[in-house]
Amino acid sequence: MTSEQELLTKWRSLPQDKQEEVLYFVEFLGLKNSANKIPLGERLQQIRTRIVASGKHLLGTSK
């Protein structure tokens, strides 16, 4: 089994919230190693957009 197959098998066995954590971590590693880093403000806006789209509440807001 290749490393890619092993990773995918382990990832599939995780609950969805943990799968999302893995994806965020992989994105973090990719950005950390990227020569063309996205400016912080733009990255924060992307994160905010993703949180809002997921239906989760932002800090300081209530429903």
N, CA, C, O and CB atoms as a CASP TS submission, in Angstrom:
PFRMAT TS
TARGET T0000
AUTHOR 0000-0000-0000
METHOD Language model
MODEL 1
PARENT N/A
ATOM      1  N   MET     1       0.847  -1.171   0.000  1.00  0.00           N
ATOM      2  CA  MET     1       0.000   0.000   0.000  1.00  0.00           C
ATOM      3  C   MET     1       0.899   1.243   0.000  1.00  0.00           C
ATOM      4  O   MET     1       1.834   1.346   0.794  1.00  0.00           O
ATOM      5  CB  MET     1      -0.967  -0.007   1.227  1.00  0.00           C
ATOM      6  N   THR     2       0.605   2.164  -0.886  1.00  0.00           N
ATOM      7  CA  THR     2       1.394   3.394  -0.951  1.00  0.00           C
ATOM      8  C   THR     2       1.020   4.312   0.207  1.00  0.00           C
ATOM      9  O   THR     2      -0.009   4.123   0.855  1.00  0.00           O
ATOM     10  CB  THR     2       1.180   4.115  -2.305  1.00  0.00           C
ATOM     11  N   SER     3       1.854   5.294   0.456  1.00  0.00           N
ATOM     12  CA  SER     3       1.566   6.275   1.505  1.00  0.00           C
ATOM     13  C   SER     3       0.245   6.994   1.232  1.00  0.00           C
ATOM     14  O   SER     3      -0.529   7.262   2.150  1.00  0.00           O
ATOM     15  CB  SER     3       2.713   7.297   1.616  1.00  0.00           C
ATOM     16  N   GLU     4       0.001   7.299  -0.032  1.00  0.00           N
ATOM     17  CA  GLU     4      -1.239   7.975  -0.413  1.00  0.00           C
ATOM     18  C   GLU     4      -2.453   7.104  -0.102  1.00  0.00           C
ATOM     19  O   GLU     4      -3.446   7.593   0.438  1.00  0.00           O
ATOM     20  CB  GLU     4      -1.215   8.335  -1.905  1.00  0.00           C
ATOM     21  N   GLN     5      -2.381   5.834  -0.435  1.00  0.00           N
ATOM     22  CA  GLN     5      -3.490   4.915  -0.155  1.00  0.00           C
ATOM     23  C   GLN     5      -3.701   4.747   1.347  1.00  0.00           C
ATOM     24  O   GLN     5      -4.837   4.707   1.821  1.00  0.00           O
ATOM     25  CB  GLN     5      -3.229   3.549  -0.802  1.00  0.00           C
ATOM     26  N   GLU     6      -2.602   4.651   2.088  1.00  0.00           N
ATOM     27  CA  GLU     6      -2.687   4.496   3.536  1.00  0.00           C
ATOM     28  C   GLU     6      -3.324   5.730   4.177  1.00  0.00           C
ATOM     29  O   GLU     6      -4.174   5.613   5.060  1.00  0.00           O
ATOM     30  CB  GLU     6      -1.292   4.247   4.131  1.00  0.00           C
ATOM     31  N   LEU     7      -2.909   6.895   3.728  1.00  0.00           N
ATOM     32  CA  LEU     7      -3.469   8.136   4.246  1.00  0.00           C
ATOM     33  C   LEU     7      -4.967   8.217   3.957  1.00  0.00           C
ATOM     34  O   LEU     7      -5.753   8.569   4.836  1.00  0.00           O
ATOM     35  CB  LEU     7      -2.743   9.344   3.639  1.00  0.00           C
ATOM     36  N   LEU     8      -5.355   7.895   2.743  1.00  0.00           N
ATOM     37  CA  LEU     8      -6.761   7.950   2.363  1.00  0.00           C
ATOM     38  C   LEU     8      -7.593   6.953   3.171  1.00  0.00           C
ATOM     39  O   LEU     8      -8.699   7.284   3.597  1.00  0.00           O
ATOM     40  CB  LEU     8      -6.914   7.674   0.867  1.00  0.00           C
ATOM     41  N   THR     9      -7.087   5.757   3.384  1.00  0.00           N
ATOM     42  CA  THR     9      -7.792   4.751   4.176  1.00  0.00           C
ATOM     43  C   THR     9      -8.002   5.243   5.610  1.00  0.00           C
ATOM     44  O   THR     9      -9.094   5.114   6.162  1.00  0.00           O
ATOM     45  CB  THR     9      -7.010   3.423   4.176  1.00  0.00           C
ATOM     46  N   LYS    10      -6.958   5.803   6.203  1.00  0.00           N
ATOM     47  CA  LYS    10      -7.065   6.311   7.574  1.00  0.00           C
ATOM     48  C   LYS    10      -7.996   7.513   7.632  1.00  0.00           C
ATOM     49  O   LYS    10      -8.785   7.642   8.568  1.00  0.00           O
ATOM     50  CB  LYS    10      -5.680   6.690   8.120  1.00  0.00           C
ATOM     51  N   TRP    11      -7.912   8.396   6.636  1.00  0.00           N
ATOM     52  CA  TRP    11      -8.758   9.585   6.594  1.00  0.00           C
ATOM     53  C   TRP    11     -10.228   9.195   6.505  1.00  0.00           C
ATOM     54  O   TRP    11     -11.067   9.796   7.176  1.00  0.00           O
ATOM     55  CB  TRP    11      -8.372  10.479   5.408  1.00  0.00           C
ATOM     56  N   ARG    12     -10.547   8.207   5.692  1.00  0.00           N
ATOM     57  CA  ARG    12     -11.936   7.762   5.530  1.00  0.00           C
ATOM     58  C   ARG    12     -12.514   7.178   6.812  1.00  0.00           C
ATOM     59  O   ARG    12     -13.729   7.186   7.005  1.00  0.00           O
ATOM     60  CB  ARG    12     -12.026   6.734   4.422  1.00  0.00           C
ATOM     61  N   SER    13     -11.652   6.671   7.689  1.00  0.00           N
ATOM     62  CA  SER    13     -12.144   6.075   8.932  1.00  0.00           C
ATOM     63  C   SER    13     -12.445   7.130  10.010  1.00  0.00           C
ATOM     64  O   SER    13     -13.007   6.804  11.055  1.00  0.00           O
ATOM     65  CB  SER    13     -11.121   5.076   9.462  1.00  0.00           C
ATOM     66  N   LEU    14     -12.077   8.380   9.758  1.00  0.00           N
ATOM     67  CA  LEU    14     -12.307   9.451  10.727  1.00  0.00           C
ATOM     68  C   LEU    14     -13.717  10.019  10.601  1.00  0.00           C
ATOM     69  O   LEU    14     -14.307   9.978   9.522  1.00  0.00           O
ATOM     70  CB  LEU    14     -11.276  10.566  10.543  1.00  0.00           C
ATOM     71  N   PRO    15     -14.264  10.552  11.703  1.00  0.00           N
ATOM     72  CA  PRO    15     -15.538  11.278  11.603  1.00  0.00           C
ATOM     73  C   PRO    15     -15.346  12.530  10.749  1.00  0.00           C
ATOM     74  O   PRO    15     -14.223  13.006  10.585  1.00  0.00           O
ATOM     75  CB  PRO    15     -16.078  11.658  13.018  1.00  0.00           C
ATOM     76  N   GLN    16     -16.438  13.060  10.209  1.00  0.00           N
ATOM     77  CA  GLN    16     -16.344  14.173   9.267  1.00  0.00           C
ATOM     78  C   GLN    16     -15.641  15.385   9.855  1.00  0.00           C
ATOM     79  O   GLN    16     -14.863  16.032   9.154  1.00  0.00           O
ATOM     80  CB  GLN    16     -17.718  14.569   8.804  1.00  0.00           C
ATOM     81  N   ASP    17     -15.889  15.716  11.126  1.00  0.00           N
ATOM     82  CA  ASP    17     -15.237  16.891  11.697  1.00  0.00           C
ATOM     83  C   ASP    17     -13.721  16.722  11.757  1.00  0.00           C
ATOM     84  O   ASP    17     -12.977  17.687  11.586  1.00  0.00           O
ATOM     85  CB  ASP    17     -15.785  17.170  13.090  1.00  0.00           C
ATOM     86  N   LYS    18     -13.270  15.500  12.000  1.00  0.00           N
ATOM     87  CA  LYS    18     -11.832  15.232  12.028  1.00  0.00           C
ATOM     88  C   LYS    18     -11.249  15.231  10.613  1.00  0.00           C
ATOM     89  O   LYS    18     -10.105  15.640  10.412  1.00  0.00           O
ATOM     90  CB  LYS    18     -11.550  13.885  12.719  1.00  0.00           C
ATOM     91  N   GLN    19     -12.033  14.771   9.632  1.00  0.00           N
ATOM     92  CA  GLN    19     -11.587  14.840   8.242  1.00  0.00           C
ATOM     93  C   GLN    19     -11.348  16.292   7.835  1.00  0.00           C
ATOM     94  O   GLN    19     -10.374  16.599   7.147  1.00  0.00           O
ATOM     95  CB  GLN    19     -12.622  14.182   7.304  1.00  0.00           C
ATOM     96  N   GLU    20     -12.251  17.191   8.270  1.00  0.00           N
ATOM     97  CA  GLU    20     -12.091  18.608   7.961  1.00  0.00           C
ATOM     98  C   GLU    20     -10.839  19.170   8.619  1.00  0.00           C
ATOM     99  O   GLU    20     -10.138  19.984   8.017  1.00  0.00           O
ATOM    100  CB  GLU    20     -13.321  19.397   8.411  1.00  0.00           C
ATOM    101  N   GLU    21     -10.548  18.746   9.849  1.00  0.00           N
ATOM    102  CA  GLU    21      -9.327  19.194  10.515  1.00  0.00           C
ATOM    103  C   GLU    21      -8.083  18.776   9.729  1.00  0.00           C
ATOM    104  O   GLU    21      -7.133  19.547   9.591  1.00  0.00           O
ATOM    105  CB  GLU    21      -9.263  18.633  11.941  1.00  0.00           C
ATOM    106  N   VAL    22      -8.106  17.550   9.220  1.00  0.00           N
ATOM    107  CA  VAL    22      -6.973  17.062   8.421  1.00  0.00           C
ATOM    108  C   VAL    22      -6.820  17.921   7.166  1.00  0.00           C
ATOM    109  O   VAL    22      -5.706  18.298   6.802  1.00  0.00           O
ATOM    110  CB  VAL    22      -7.169  15.563   8.034  1.00  0.00           C
ATOM    111  N   LEU    23      -7.930  18.227   6.511  1.00  0.00           N
ATOM    112  CA  LEU    23      -7.864  19.055   5.303  1.00  0.00           C
ATOM    113  C   LEU    23      -7.303  20.437   5.609  1.00  0.00           C
ATOM    114  O   LEU    23      -6.473  20.952   4.860  1.00  0.00           O
ATOM    115  CB  LEU    23      -9.249  19.185   4.667  1.00  0.00           C
ATOM    116  N   TYR    24      -7.758  21.043   6.714  1.00  0.00           N
ATOM    117  CA  TYR    24      -7.229  22.352   7.092  1.00  0.00           C
ATOM    118  C   TYR    24      -5.735  22.271   7.376  1.00  0.00           C
ATOM    119  O   TYR    24      -4.984  23.178   7.016  1.00  0.00           O
ATOM    120  CB  TYR    24      -7.971  22.897   8.317  1.00  0.00           C
ATOM    121  N   PHE    25      -5.305  21.199   8.014  1.00  0.00           N
ATOM    122  CA  PHE    25      -3.884  21.034   8.317  1.00  0.00           C
ATOM    123  C   PHE    25      -3.062  20.888   7.039  1.00  0.00           C
ATOM    124  O   PHE    25      -1.986  21.473   6.912  1.00  0.00           O
ATOM    125  CB  PHE    25      -3.671  19.815   9.222  1.00  0.00           C
ATOM    126  N   VAL    26      -3.577  20.107   6.099  1.00  0.00           N
ATOM    127  CA  VAL    26      -2.874  19.923   4.823  1.00  0.00           C
ATOM    128  C   VAL    26      -2.795  21.260   4.077  1.00  0.00           C
ATOM    129  O   VAL    26      -1.765  21.581   3.484  1.00  0.00           O
ATOM    130  CB  VAL    26      -3.592  18.849   3.945  1.00  0.00           C
ATOM    131  N   GLU    27      -3.890  22.043   4.108  1.00  0.00           N
ATOM    132  CA  GLU    27      -3.865  23.366   3.493  1.00  0.00           C
ATOM    133  C   GLU    27      -2.812  24.247   4.166  1.00  0.00           C
ATOM    134  O   GLU    27      -2.069  24.966   3.497  1.00  0.00           O
ATOM    135  CB  GLU    27      -5.255  24.028   3.579  1.00  0.00           C
ATOM    136  N   PHE    28      -2.759  24.181   5.498  1.00  0.00           N
ATOM    137  CA  PHE    28      -1.768  24.953   6.245  1.00  0.00           C
ATOM    138  C   PHE    28      -0.357  24.581   5.805  1.00  0.00           C
ATOM    139  O   PHE    28       0.471  25.457   5.556  1.00  0.00           O
ATOM    140  CB  PHE    28      -1.932  24.725   7.758  1.00  0.00           C
ATOM    141  N   LEU    29      -0.086  23.286   5.708  1.00  0.00           N
ATOM    142  CA  LEU    29       1.244  22.852   5.284  1.00  0.00           C
ATOM    143  C   LEU    29       1.557  23.331   3.872  1.00  0.00           C
ATOM    144  O   LEU    29       2.680  23.747   3.587  1.00  0.00           O
ATOM    145  CB  LEU    29       1.354  21.329   5.357  1.00  0.00           C
ATOM    146  N   GLY    30       0.564  23.272   2.991  1.00  0.00           N
ATOM    147  CA  GLY    30       0.766  23.738   1.623  1.00  0.00           C
ATOM    148  C   GLY    30       1.074  25.225   1.574  1.00  0.00           C
ATOM    149  O   GLY    30       1.957  25.658   0.833  1.00  0.00           O
ATOM    150  N   LEU    31       0.343  26.011   2.367  1.00  0.00           N
ATOM    151  CA  LEU    31       0.589  27.450   2.399  1.00  0.00           C
ATOM    152  C   LEU    31       1.945  27.759   3.007  1.00  0.00           C
ATOM    153  O   LEU    31       2.647  28.667   2.562  1.00  0.00           O
ATOM    154  CB  LEU    31      -0.509  28.162   3.183  1.00  0.00           C
ATOM    155  N   LYS    32       2.302  27.005   4.015  1.00  0.00           N
ATOM    156  CA  LYS    32       3.578  27.211   4.697  1.00  0.00           C
ATOM    157  C   LYS    32       4.752  26.998   3.728  1.00  0.00           C
ATOM    158  O   LYS    32       5.777  27.673   3.822  1.00  0.00           O
ATOM    159  CB  LYS    32       3.701  26.254   5.908  1.00  0.00           C
ATOM    160  N   ASN    33       4.585  26.069   2.816  1.00  0.00           N
ATOM    161  CA  ASN    33       5.653  25.740   1.874  1.00  0.00           C
ATOM    162  C   ASN    33       5.530  26.464   0.533  1.00  0.00           C
ATOM    163  O   ASN    33       6.388  26.326  -0.339  1.00  0.00           O
ATOM    164  CB  ASN    33       5.671  24.260   1.638  1.00  0.00           C
ATOM    165  N   SER    34       4.472  27.222   0.382  1.00  0.00           N
ATOM    166  CA  SER    34       4.218  27.888  -0.894  1.00  0.00           C
ATOM    167  C   SER    34       5.121  29.107  -1.080  1.00  0.00           C
ATOM    168  O   SER    34       5.330  29.888  -0.151  1.00  0.00           O
ATOM    169  CB  SER    34       2.751  28.305  -0.988  1.00  0.00           C
ATOM    170  N   ALA    35       5.639  29.253  -2.267  1.00  0.00           N
ATOM    171  CA  ALA    35       6.462  30.426  -2.579  1.00  0.00           C
ATOM    172  C   ALA    35       5.568  31.651  -2.784  1.00  0.00           C
ATOM    173  O   ALA    35       5.991  32.780  -2.533  1.00  0.00           O
ATOM    174  CB  ALA    35       7.329  30.169  -3.845  1.00  0.00           C
ATOM    175  N   ASN    36       4.336  31.429  -3.237  1.00  0.00           N
ATOM    176  CA  ASN    36       3.386  32.523  -3.488  1.00  0.00           C
ATOM    177  C   ASN    36       2.347  32.556  -2.376  1.00  0.00           C
ATOM    178  O   ASN    36       1.196  32.174  -2.589  1.00  0.00           O
ATOM    179  CB  ASN    36       2.695  32.360  -4.877  1.00  0.00           C
ATOM    180  N   LYS    37       2.740  33.004  -1.203  1.00  0.00           N
ATOM    181  CA  LYS    37       1.832  33.028  -0.063  1.00  0.00           C
ATOM    182  C   LYS    37       0.740  34.072  -0.282  1.00  0.00           C
ATOM    183  O   LYS    37       0.979  35.154  -0.818  1.00  0.00           O
ATOM    184  CB  LYS    37       2.602  33.318   1.240  1.00  0.00           C
ATOM    185  N   ILE    38      -0.457  33.711   0.149  1.00  0.00           N
ATOM    186  CA  ILE    38      -1.594  34.614   0.080  1.00  0.00           C
ATOM    187  C   ILE    38      -1.460  35.614   1.232  1.00  0.00           C
ATOM    188  O   ILE    38      -1.121  35.217   2.347  1.00  0.00           O
ATOM    189  CB  ILE    38      -2.958  33.828   0.151  1.00  0.00           C
ATOM    190  N   PRO    39      -1.717  36.894   0.986  1.00  0.00           N
ATOM    191  CA  PRO    39      -1.656  37.872   2.068  1.00  0.00           C
ATOM    192  C   PRO    39      -2.610  37.488   3.203  1.00  0.00           C
ATOM    193  O   PRO    39      -3.678  36.923   2.966  1.00  0.00           O
ATOM    194  CB  PRO    39      -1.994  39.278   1.540  1.00  0.00           C
ATOM    195  N   LEU    40      -2.210  37.802   4.427  1.00  0.00           N
ATOM    196  CA  LEU    40      -2.968  37.399   5.604  1.00  0.00           C
ATOM    197  C   LEU    40      -4.420  37.843   5.540  1.00  0.00           C
ATOM    198  O   LEU    40      -5.315  37.053   5.841  1.00  0.00           O
ATOM    199  CB  LEU    40      -2.325  37.954   6.843  1.00  0.00           C
ATOM    200  N   GLY    41      -4.673  39.082   5.158  1.00  0.00           N
ATOM    201  CA  GLY    41      -6.046  39.587   5.096  1.00  0.00           C
ATOM    202  C   GLY    41      -6.912  38.772   4.148  1.00  0.00           C
ATOM    203  O   GLY    41      -8.065  38.467   4.451  1.00  0.00           O
ATOM    204  N   GLU    42      -6.354  38.428   3.013  1.00  0.00           N
ATOM    205  CA  GLU    42      -7.093  37.626   2.030  1.00  0.00           C
ATOM    206  C   GLU    42      -7.355  36.219   2.567  1.00  0.00           C
ATOM    207  O   GLU    42      -8.444  35.674   2.389  1.00  0.00           O
ATOM    208  CB  GLU    42      -6.314  37.550   0.697  1.00  0.00           C
ATOM    209  N   ARG    43      -6.361  35.640   3.219  1.00  0.00           N
ATOM    210  CA  ARG    43      -6.511  34.302   3.795  1.00  0.00           C
ATOM    211  C   ARG    43      -7.580  34.300   4.889  1.00  0.00           C
ATOM    212  O   ARG    43      -8.393  33.379   4.965  1.00  0.00           O
ATOM    213  CB  ARG    43      -5.166  33.805   4.364  1.00  0.00           C
ATOM    214  N   LEU    44      -7.575  35.335   5.737  1.00  0.00           N
ATOM    215  CA  LEU    44      -8.585  35.426   6.791  1.00  0.00           C
ATOM    216  C   LEU    44      -9.987  35.552   6.201  1.00  0.00           C
ATOM    217  O   LEU    44     -10.938  34.972   6.725  1.00  0.00           O
ATOM    218  CB  LEU    44      -8.292  36.620   7.709  1.00  0.00           C
ATOM    219  N   GLN    45     -10.116  36.307   5.112  1.00  0.00           N
ATOM    220  CA  GLN    45     -11.416  36.429   4.450  1.00  0.00           C
ATOM    221  C   GLN    45     -11.865  35.084   3.891  1.00  0.00           C
ATOM    222  O   GLN    45     -13.046  34.749   3.974  1.00  0.00           O
ATOM    223  CB  GLN    45     -11.354  37.476   3.325  1.00  0.00           C
ATOM    224  N   GLN    46     -10.944  34.309   3.324  1.00  0.00           N
ATOM    225  CA  GLN    46     -11.282  32.976   2.821  1.00  0.00           C
ATOM    226  C   GLN    46     -11.763  32.077   3.951  1.00  0.00           C
ATOM    227  O   GLN    46     -12.737  31.341   3.798  1.00  0.00           O
ATOM    228  CB  GLN    46     -10.073  32.342   2.119  1.00  0.00           C
ATOM    229  N   ILE    47     -11.070  32.142   5.089  1.00  0.00           N
ATOM    230  CA  ILE    47     -11.452  31.325   6.242  1.00  0.00           C
ATOM    231  C   ILE    47     -12.834  31.733   6.732  1.00  0.00           C
ATOM    232  O   ILE    47     -13.672  30.876   7.013  1.00  0.00           O
ATOM    233  CB  ILE    47     -10.414  31.460   7.380  1.00  0.00           C
ATOM    234  N   ARG    48     -13.080  33.056   6.839  1.00  0.00           N
ATOM    235  CA  ARG    48     -14.383  33.537   7.291  1.00  0.00           C
ATOM    236  C   ARG    48     -15.486  33.061   6.352  1.00  0.00           C
ATOM    237  O   ARG    48     -16.533  32.596   6.804  1.00  0.00           O
ATOM    238  CB  ARG    48     -14.388  35.071   7.384  1.00  0.00           C
ATOM    239  N   THR    49     -15.253  33.177   5.051  1.00  0.00           N
ATOM    240  CA  THR    49     -16.239  32.742   4.063  1.00  0.00           C
ATOM    241  C   THR    49     -16.553  31.262   4.215  1.00  0.00           C
ATOM    242  O   THR    49     -17.712  30.858   4.129  1.00  0.00           O
ATOM    243  CB  THR    49     -15.739  33.027   2.648  1.00  0.00           C
ATOM    244  N   ARG    50     -15.523  30.450   4.441  1.00  0.00           N
ATOM    245  CA  ARG    50     -15.707  29.011   4.611  1.00  0.00           C
ATOM    246  C   ARG    50     -16.523  28.705   5.874  1.00  0.00           C
ATOM    247  O   ARG    50     -17.389  27.830   5.860  1.00  0.00           O
ATOM    248  CB  ARG    50     -14.343  28.304   4.676  1.00  0.00           C
ATOM    249  N   ILE    51     -16.242  29.427   6.959  1.00  0.00           N
ATOM    250  CA  ILE    51     -16.982  29.213   8.211  1.00  0.00           C
ATOM    251  C   ILE    51     -18.446  29.585   8.032  1.00  0.00           C
ATOM    252  O   ILE    51     -19.331  28.825   8.424  1.00  0.00           O
ATOM    253  CB  ILE    51     -16.362  30.036   9.362  1.00  0.00           C
ATOM    254  N   VAL    52     -18.709  30.746   7.444  1.00  0.00           N
ATOM    255  CA  VAL    52     -20.089  31.184   7.225  1.00  0.00           C
ATOM    256  C   VAL    52     -20.828  30.183   6.340  1.00  0.00           C
ATOM    257  O   VAL    52     -21.980  29.847   6.613  1.00  0.00           O
ATOM    258  CB  VAL    52     -20.119  32.593   6.585  1.00  0.00           C
ATOM    259  N   ALA    53     -20.179  29.708   5.292  1.00  0.00           N
ATOM    260  CA  ALA    53     -20.803  28.739   4.378  1.00  0.00           C
ATOM    261  C   ALA    53     -21.115  27.418   5.070  1.00  0.00           C
ATOM    262  O   ALA    53     -22.044  26.712   4.680  1.00  0.00           O
ATOM    263  CB  ALA    53     -19.895  28.486   3.181  1.00  0.00           C
ATOM    264  N   SER    54     -20.342  27.089   6.090  1.00  0.00           N
ATOM    265  CA  SER    54     -20.574  25.824   6.799  1.00  0.00           C
ATOM    266  C   SER    54     -21.766  25.907   7.743  1.00  0.00           C
ATOM    267  O   SER    54     -22.232  24.887   8.250  1.00  0.00           O
ATOM    268  CB  SER    54     -19.332  25.425   7.582  1.00  0.00           C
ATOM    269  N   GLY    55     -22.261  27.124   7.980  1.00  0.00           N
ATOM    270  CA  GLY    55     -23.393  27.296   8.876  1.00  0.00           C
ATOM    271  C   GLY    55     -22.995  27.508  10.331  1.00  0.00           C
ATOM    272  O   GLY    55     -23.852  27.684  11.198  1.00  0.00           O
ATOM    273  N   LYS    56     -21.700  27.491  10.590  1.00  0.00           N
ATOM    274  CA  LYS    56     -21.237  27.715  11.955  1.00  0.00           C
ATOM    275  C   LYS    56     -21.294  29.209  12.259  1.00  0.00           C
ATOM    276  O   LYS    56     -21.218  30.043  11.356  1.00  0.00           O
ATOM    277  CB  LYS    56     -19.794  27.162  12.154  1.00  0.00           C
ATOM    278  N   HIS    57     -21.428  29.534  13.541  1.00  0.00           N
ATOM    279  CA  HIS    57     -21.491  30.929  13.955  1.00  0.00           C
ATOM    280  C   HIS    57     -20.096  31.479  14.187  1.00  0.00           C
ATOM    281  O   HIS    57     -19.205  30.790  14.685  1.00  0.00           O
ATOM    282  CB  HIS    57     -22.338  31.079  15.219  1.00  0.00           C
ATOM    283  N   LEU    58     -19.932  32.733  13.815  1.00  0.00           N
ATOM    284  CA  LEU    58     -18.663  33.410  14.073  1.00  0.00           C
ATOM    285  C   LEU    58     -18.620  33.835  15.530  1.00  0.00           C
ATOM    286  O   LEU    58     -19.665  34.010  16.156  1.00  0.00           O
ATOM    287  CB  LEU    58     -18.477  34.637  13.134  1.00  0.00           C
ATOM    288  N   LEU    59     -17.437  33.999  16.068  1.00  0.00           N
ATOM    289  CA  LEU    59     -17.306  34.477  17.446  1.00  0.00           C
ATOM    290  C   LEU    59     -17.959  35.846  17.550  1.00  0.00           C
ATOM    291  O   LEU    59     -17.842  36.673  16.647  1.00  0.00           O
ATOM    292  CB  LEU    59     -15.809  34.541  17.885  1.00  0.00           C
ATOM    293  N   GLY    60     -18.643  36.073  18.655  1.00  0.00           N
ATOM    294  CA  GLY    60     -19.265  37.365  18.862  1.00  0.00           C
ATOM    295  C   GLY    60     -20.638  37.483  18.233  1.00  0.00           C
ATOM    296  O   GLY    60     -21.290  38.518  18.369  1.00  0.00           O
ATOM    297  N   THR    61     -21.090  36.444  17.549  1.00  0.00           N
ATOM    298  CA  THR    61     -22.445  36.452  16.976  1.00  0.00           C
ATOM    299  C   THR    61     -23.248  35.371  17.645  1.00  0.00           C
ATOM    300  O   THR    61     -22.702  34.367  18.103  1.00  0.00           O
ATOM    301  CB  THR    61     -22.422  36.246  15.432  1.00  0.00           C
ATOM    302  N   SER    62     -24.527  35.574  17.700  1.00  0.00           N
ATOM    303  CA  SER    62     -25.397  34.550  18.294  1.00  0.00           C
ATOM    304  C   SER    62     -26.663  34.400  17.473  1.00  0.00           C
ATOM    305  O   SER    62     -27.099  35.317  16.777  1.00  0.00           O
ATOM    306  CB  SER    62     -25.748  34.904  19.755  1.00  0.00           C
ATOM    307  N   LYS    63     -27.225  33.233  17.579  1.00  0.00           N
ATOM    308  CA  LYS    63     -28.497  32.947  16.901  1.00  0.00           C
ATOM    309  C   LYS    63     -29.294  32.040  17.763  1.00  0.00           C
ATOM    310  O   LYS    63     -30.407  31.661  17.398  1.00  0.00           O
ATOM    311  CB  LYS    63     -28.286  32.322  15.509  1.00  0.00           C
TER
END
